[in-house]
Amino acid sequence: MASTTENPPNVSLQQANGSRIHRKWTRPLFVWLALLGAGIGIDSLFIEPFRIEVTHFEVQAPLAAPLKVAELSDVHTHGMGRNERRALEIFAEEKPDLIVVVGDCLGNLAGNYEICKQLYQSLHAPLGVWVVRGNWENDLPVHHERAFYAESGVHILVNANASPRSDFRLVGLDDFISGKPRLDAALSGVPAGAYTIALFHSPAFFDQIAGQVNLCISGHTHGGQVRLPFVRPLWLPKGCGRFVEGWYEENGTTMYVNRGLGMSNLPIRFLCRPEITFFALHR
């Protein structure tokens, strides 16, 4: 004789009520999560990549007169777009004495540097515009490099130094990861005791140059480009080492790592705005 077991009525009622409560809370949760995801997507694609943060710092330096240096990094330009035009407006407002571009201007995988020339020709400063190579310039070399930069109206420094003004030396190095930085050659002829500003793309080189110059200006990291609160970036390109963004100090040398103006790999930024930096050097 077969037997059957039926749930008591109160058990079935409890199950039904539990199912309704579950649906009541999970549906709004899914809606909120979907809205949050959409908001993050809109922000990271269409808002934050174009909210350029202008940062200002004062640096003590034994110079004969104040010096205002503007740093541009990792432009990854595809032409005179929204960020490039805004950068020119910022430079016109700030009126720096000197502009430095610490690598990775190119954003076009085809290696068309004419789009970089358009930007370079629009940059102006009394003490000139000075450029060092990044990994993009080394991976996709500029044909007739010296002539290209001369026609663009900017100065290229590769393992060399220059005196834009008599009270300091500007030192430019090849990229640490993709090139061949030669510190001895770059510092050749620099007088003992001269205030030196070193330009290089990948900040990991700081461990080799610290103690031999006064101020280093770098980029490459993009600040992580996509950040989560309170944690280190999920990914950084090779050549960053222990450096992400902002100020570092070692053996009497300070370095600033800029988050960059553009983007690479993924055209998004999240909790990591693009940046243009100004350094006011004075006694």
N, C-alpha and C positions, 0 to 999 in steps of 0.2 A: 504494500500500500504506500503510494507516494505521499510525501509530506511537503508542504510549502511553508516558507517563513516570510512574513510580511513585517515591514517596518511599522512600529507604532505610529499613530497619527502625529504625535508631538515631535518625533524625530524627523519625519518628512517635512513638517512645517518649519523646523529649525533649519534644515538644509535649504529650503526655498528662500527663507529670509536671509540666510548667509549669502546665497548666490546673488540676491538683489542688492545687498549691501556692497558686495564685491564689485558688481557692475557700477553701482552708484559712485564709488570712489575711483575706480580704475579709468573710467571713461574721461572724467575731467582731467585726471593726471596725464593721460595720453594727449589730450588737447593742449595742456600747458607745456608738455615736453615738445610737442610739435611746434608750438608758437615760439618757444625758447630757441629751438634749433633753427627756425626760420630767421629769427632776429639775429642770432649769431652769424648765420650765413650772410645776411644782408650787410651787417656791420663789417665783417671781415673781407667782403668782396667790394663793397661800394662806398663805405664810409671811412673806416680806419686807415686804409692805404693812402688816403688823401688828406688826412688830418696831420699835417706836418707840425712837429713840435720844434720850436726854436729854443735852444738852450744856450744860456750865457754863463761864462765862468771868468773869474778874475784870477790871474796867475802872477805871482811875484817874480820879477825878472830884472836883473841889473842892466836895463836898457837906457840909452840916452834919452829916449822919448817913448811915450806910450805906443803900443802896437796892437792893432785889432786884426786877428786872424780868423777867417771863416773856413770851416771844414765841410767839404762835401764828399760823401762816400757812397759807393755801391749804388750808383744812379740806375744802372741797368736800363738805360733809356731805349725806347723804341721810336723816338722822335720827340718833337716839342709838344709833349702832352701836358696834362693838368699839373702834375708835380713839377715838371721842368719850368713851366711858366710861373708857377707860384714861387719857386726858388729864385728866379730872376727878380721877382717883385721884392722878395725878402732881402736880397743883396742890395737892391736899389734903396731900400729903406734903411738898412744897417750901415751901408757904406764902409765895408772893411778895407783895411790897408792892403791885405794880402788874402788870396783865396788859394786853398790847397785842395786837391782832389786825390784821395788816397786809393785809387784803383777801382776797377769794375764799372767803368762808365757804360760799356756796351751791353745791350740787352737783346740784340738781334743774333740768333744762332747762325745766321748766314754770314756773319762777320762783316757787315756793311758799316764801316766806321764813318761814313758820310753823315749819318744821323748824330754821331757824337760831335763831329765837326761843327754842326749847326749850334749845338749847345755851347761848345767851347768858345766859339766866336761871339757868343752873347755874354760871356763872363768878362768882367772888367774890374780891375783893382789897381790903385796907384803903384803898388810894388809887384804887380803881375799875378798871373794864375800859374800855379805849379802843380805838376801831375806826376804820380808814380804809377808803376804797373801793378795791376791786380792779377789774379789767376785768369780772368777772362782775357786780358791783354796778352798774356803768355800763351794761353791755349789757342787763341785765335789771333795770331800776330798781326800787327798793323804793317802793311806794306810801305816801305820807305818811311820808317817810323819818324825819324828826325824831321824830314820834309813835311810829313803830315802834321806834326805838332806845330811846326813853325808856321805853316799855312793857317792853322787853327788859332794862332795868336797866343799859344800857351807854351810853357817851358816844361820839358820832360827831364826828370832827374832819375838816372839809373846808376846806383852805386857811385854817386858824385855829390858834391856840395856846391852851394852858391851863396852869394852875399846880396840879397835883395836890398839890404841896407847895411851900413858899416858896423852896426852894433850887435849883429847876430849872424849866425850861419844857419842855412837851411840844408839839411842832409836828406837825400832821397835814396831809398834802397829798393832793389828788386824784390819781388814777392818771395817770401820764405818757403812756400810750398811748391809753387809752379816755376819759380825762377832760381836764380843764383845770387843771393845777396852777398856782397863782399864789403864787410864793414870797414876793413882797413883802407880799401880804396875810397869808400865813401867819406871817410874822415881825413883823408890825405890833405894836408895843407891847412887844416883847421887850426888856428892859433890856440895855444894852451890858455885855458881860462875863458875862451869865447863862449858866449851863450849859444847853445845849439838846440835846434828843433829838428827832430828826426821824423820823417814821413815813411811809413811802410803799410802794406795792406793787411797782412795776416798778423794778428796780435801775439801769436805764440813766439814771434821773434823777440819780444820784449825780454825774455829770459837771457838772451845773448847780448843785448845792447844795454841793459840796465847797468848804471854806474858809469857809462861812457858818454852820455849826453844828458841834457837837462830835461827836455820835454819830448815825449813821443806822441804822435797822432796816428791813429789806426782805425780800421773798420772791419770789413769782411764778415762779421758775425751776424749782421742784421738784427742783433739783439735777441736772436732766436726766431724772430719773425712771427711765430705762433707760440703764445705763452699760455700757461695755466697758472692761476694764482698760487703764490707761495712755493713754487717748485722751480727747479732748474729747467731750462729749455729741454724739450723732448729730443731735439736734434740740433746739432751745430755742424757747420762744414769743417772739414779737415783744415788744421792750421789755426784753430781758435785756442787750443790748449785749455788752460783754466780760466780764460777770459771770456766775458759775455758782453758787458756794456759798462760805460762809466769809467770812473777813475781807479787807477792802480798805482802803487808806489813800491819801489825797491831800490836799494843802494843809492838813495838820493835822486833817483830818476822817477818822474811821474809819467803816466801814459793815460790818454783818454781813448776809449773805444766807442766809436759812433755807430748808431743803429742803422745808418744808411737811409737813402732816399727812396730806393726802389725795392724790387722783389725779384727773386729768381726761383726756379723750380715750380713753386705754386704761387699764383697771383693773389695771395691773400696775406693779411696781417690781422693778428688778434692779440689784444692787450700788449701791443708792441708798435707804437706809432713810428712813422718815419721821422727822421731827425736831421736838422741842420744845426751845427754848433758854432758858437763864436767865443773866442778866447781874447780877453782883454789883458794884455801883458803890460805891467808897469812896476815901478819900484814899490 
